[in-house]
Amino acid sequence: MSEEKIRQKPPAPIRPSTDTRQSIPEVFELIIRCDSEQHQRTLYHRLTAEGLRCRLSIL
């Protein structure tokens, strides 16, 4: 390696963006494992009736 390359200043470290418009909002979720489709349906209706936002998922 040449002396010139050794003396060169190393590149500045990459810093994370401070632009808050690109930040991901916090989301808090609760996942409940149901015993059956009927159990899922019952909980979904009960929780949405209480004003909670729910989404159904089958895996």
N, CA, C and O atoms as a DFTB+ gen file, in Angstrom:
236 C
 N C O
     1  1       0.842      -1.166       0.000
     2  2       0.000       0.000       0.000
     3  2       0.894       1.238       0.000
     4  3       1.880       1.284       0.737
     5  1       0.572       2.225      -0.801
     6  2       1.406       3.420      -0.874
     7  2       1.209       4.299       0.347
     8  3       0.167       4.241       1.000
     9  1       2.214       5.118       0.654
    10  2       2.133       6.025       1.811
    11  2       0.979       7.001       1.644
    12  3       0.334       7.378       2.622
    13  1       0.718       7.409       0.412
    14  2      -0.375       8.361       0.165
    15  2      -1.718       7.771       0.579
    16  3      -2.532       8.463       1.192
    17  1      -1.956       6.521       0.258
    18  2      -3.213       5.875       0.632
    19  2      -3.312       5.702       2.144
    20  3      -4.392       5.840       2.719
    21  1      -2.203       5.405       2.777
    22  2      -2.199       5.234       4.231
    23  2      -2.524       6.555       4.918
    24  3      -3.232       6.569       5.924
    25  1      -2.016       7.665       4.388
    26  2      -2.226       8.976       4.994
    27  2      -3.616       9.542       4.718
    28  3      -4.049      10.466       5.406
    29  1      -4.312       9.011       3.739
    30  2      -5.642       9.530       3.407
    31  2      -6.593       9.321       4.577
    32  3      -6.552       8.309       5.278
    33  1      -7.432      10.299       4.752
    34  2      -8.432      10.236       5.826
    35  2      -9.461       9.154       5.489
    36  3      -9.932       9.087       4.353
    37  1      -9.812       8.315       6.454
    38  2     -10.820       7.285       6.165
    39  2     -12.182       7.933       5.903
    40  3     -12.449       9.030       6.392
    41  1     -13.029       7.271       5.147
    42  2     -14.346       7.853       4.858
    43  2     -15.146       8.048       6.144
    44  3     -15.004       7.296       7.109
    45  1     -15.986       9.072       6.129
    46  2     -16.840       9.354       7.293
    47  2     -17.814       8.200       7.487
    48  3     -18.287       7.618       6.510
    49  1     -18.121       7.862       8.744
    50  2     -19.076       6.775       8.982
    51  2     -20.478       7.165       8.502
    52  3     -20.860       8.335       8.531
    53  1     -21.211       6.177       8.070
    54  2     -22.592       6.411       7.621
    55  2     -23.466       6.568       8.855
    56  3     -23.479       5.710       9.737
    57  1     -24.181       7.654       8.903
    58  2     -25.052       7.927      10.049
    59  2     -26.501       7.761       9.632
    60  3     -26.860       8.090       8.502
    61  1     -27.344       7.253      10.532
    62  2     -28.757       7.097      10.192
    63  2     -29.402       8.461       9.938
    64  3     -28.997       9.478      10.502
    65  1     -30.389       8.449       9.097
    66  2     -31.106       9.674       8.766
    67  2     -31.838      10.214       9.986
    68  3     -32.403       9.456      10.774
    69  1     -31.820      11.527      10.128
    70  2     -32.583      12.156      11.210
    71  2     -33.898      12.713      10.681
    72  3     -34.618      13.403      11.402
    73  1     -34.208      12.416       9.439
    74  2     -35.445      12.881       8.818
    75  2     -36.608      12.071       9.385
    76  3     -36.769      10.893       9.065
    77  1     -37.414      12.709      10.227
    78  2     -38.504      11.988      10.904
    79  2     -39.632      11.602       9.955
    80  3     -40.469      10.769      10.302
    81  1     -39.669      12.189       8.776
    82  2     -40.723      11.826       7.825
    83  2     -40.559      10.394       7.332
    84  3     -41.507       9.809       6.810
    85  1     -39.377       9.830       7.488
    86  2     -39.115       8.474       7.025
    87  2     -39.220       7.441       8.147
    88  3     -38.996       6.253       7.916
    89  1     -39.552       7.875       9.338
    90  2     -39.600       6.930      10.453
    91  2     -40.865       6.076      10.379
    92  3     -41.885       6.491       9.830
    93  1     -40.773       4.903      10.933
    94  2     -41.894       3.968      10.972
    95  2     -42.639       4.175      12.288
    96  3     -42.024       4.143      13.354
    97  1     -43.953       4.387      12.228
    98  2     -44.691       4.630      13.470
    99  2     -44.751       3.379      14.344
   100  3     -44.737       2.255      13.843
   101  1     -44.816       3.592      15.650
   102  2     -44.955       2.464      16.574
   103  2     -46.340       1.855      16.425
   104  3     -47.335       2.566      16.277
   105  1     -46.388       0.541      16.465
   106  2     -47.649      -0.196      16.397
   107  2     -47.586      -1.275      17.460
   108  3     -46.606      -2.015      17.545
   109  1     -48.611      -1.363      18.256
   110  2     -48.684      -2.395      19.287
   111  2     -49.806      -3.350      18.906
   112  3     -50.947      -2.931      18.710
   113  1     -49.479      -4.626      18.802
   114  2     -50.462      -5.620      18.387
   115  2     -50.491      -6.776      19.372
   116  3     -49.523      -7.045      20.083
   117  1     -51.618      -7.440      19.391
   118  2     -51.799      -8.615      20.221
   119  2     -52.262      -9.744      19.309
   120  3     -53.219      -9.586      18.552
   121  1     -51.585     -10.872      19.385
   122  2     -51.970     -12.037      18.584
   123  2     -52.512     -13.088      19.535
   124  3     -51.860     -13.458      20.512
   125  1     -53.712     -13.564      19.239
   126  2     -54.365     -14.575      20.081
   127  2     -54.537     -15.847      19.257
   128  3     -55.093     -15.803      18.160
   129  1     -54.071     -16.966      19.770
   130  2     -54.244     -18.246      19.085
   131  2     -55.567     -18.854      19.539
   132  3     -55.767     -19.113      20.726
   133  1     -56.457     -19.078      18.594
   134  2     -57.794     -19.601      18.895
   135  2     -57.841     -21.115      18.694
   136  3     -57.065     -21.686      17.928
   137  1     -58.770     -21.741      19.400
   138  2     -58.926     -23.195      19.325
   139  2     -59.627     -23.644      18.048
   140  3     -59.434     -24.771      17.592
   141  1     -60.447     -22.756      17.469
   142  2     -61.210     -23.112      16.279
   143  2     -61.645     -21.842      15.547
   144  3     -61.457     -20.723      16.024
   145  1     -62.230     -22.059      14.378
   146  2     -62.765     -20.925      13.623
   147  2     -63.898     -20.244      14.394
   148  3     -64.017     -19.018      14.382
   149  1     -64.713     -21.034      15.052
   150  2     -65.815     -20.477      15.850
   151  2     -65.265     -19.627      17.001
   152  3     -65.788     -18.546      17.276
   153  1     -64.231     -20.101      17.665
   154  2     -63.600     -19.345      18.750
   155  2     -63.062     -18.013      18.211
   156  3     -63.234     -16.966      18.836
   157  1     -62.412     -18.068      17.050
   158  2     -61.894     -16.853      16.418
   159  2     -63.041     -15.885      16.113
   160  3     -62.935     -14.691      16.396
   161  1     -64.117     -16.385      15.547
   162  2     -65.263     -15.548      15.195
   163  2     -65.870     -14.897      16.438
   164  3     -66.198     -13.711      16.424
   165  1     -66.017     -15.671      17.504
   166  2     -66.590     -15.158      18.750
   167  2     -65.728     -14.031      19.323
   168  3     -66.240     -12.973      19.687
   169  1     -64.428     -14.266      19.400
   170  2     -63.525     -13.241      19.927
   171  2     -63.504     -12.007      19.036
   172  3     -63.501     -10.881      19.534
   173  1     -63.490     -12.208      17.737
   174  2     -63.486     -11.086      16.805
   175  2     -64.706     -10.195      17.026
   176  3     -64.579      -8.976      17.138
   177  1     -65.874     -10.802      17.089
   178  2     -67.107     -10.023      17.278
   179  2     -67.118      -9.327      18.641
   180  3     -67.542      -8.176      18.750
   181  1     -66.659     -10.013      19.659
   182  2     -66.631      -9.413      20.998
   183  2     -65.668      -8.218      21.053
   184  3     -66.018      -7.159      21.573
   185  1     -64.474      -8.394      20.523
   186  2     -63.481      -7.330      20.587
   187  2     -63.826      -6.142      19.699
   188  3     -63.599      -4.996      20.087
   189  1     -64.373      -6.397      18.510
   190  2     -64.777      -5.281      17.654
   191  2     -65.966      -4.546      18.255
   192  3     -66.085      -3.333      18.086
   193  1     -66.851      -5.259      18.956
   194  2     -67.981      -4.607      19.637
   195  2     -67.481      -3.693      20.756
   196  3     -68.146      -2.716      21.101
   197  1     -66.313      -4.006      21.322
   198  2     -65.712      -3.169      22.362
   199  2     -64.941      -1.990      21.756
   200  3     -64.373      -1.179      22.487
   201  1     -64.922      -1.896      20.432
   202  2     -64.274      -0.774      19.767
   203  2     -62.834      -1.007      19.353
   204  3     -62.158      -0.077      18.915
   205  1     -62.353      -2.243      19.487
   206  2     -60.976      -2.548      19.092
   207  2     -60.898      -2.845      17.604
   208  3     -61.807      -3.444      17.029
   209  1     -59.800      -2.418      16.985
   210  2     -59.571      -2.731      15.578
   211  2     -58.942      -4.105      15.503
   212  3     -57.897      -4.344      16.108
   213  1     -59.559      -5.002      14.774
   214  2     -59.093      -6.382      14.665
   215  2     -58.979      -6.779      13.201
   216  3     -59.632      -6.206      12.329
   217  1     -58.146      -7.763      12.958
   218  2     -58.080      -8.372      11.628
   219  2     -57.942      -9.876      11.826
   220  3     -57.288     -10.341      12.760
   221  1     -58.558     -10.604      10.947
   222  2     -58.542     -12.061      11.038
   223  2     -57.395     -12.627      10.209
   224  3     -57.037     -12.083       9.164
   225  1     -56.830     -13.725      10.692
   226  2     -55.744     -14.388       9.983
   227  2     -55.864     -15.883      10.211
   228  3     -56.124     -16.337      11.325
   229  1     -55.672     -16.642       9.140
   230  2     -55.685     -18.101       9.232
   231  2     -54.354     -18.585       8.659
   232  3     -54.017     -18.282       7.515
   233  1     -53.604     -19.335       9.458
   234  2     -52.321     -19.879       8.991
   235  2     -52.369     -21.377       8.928
   236  3     -51.381     -22.011       8.557
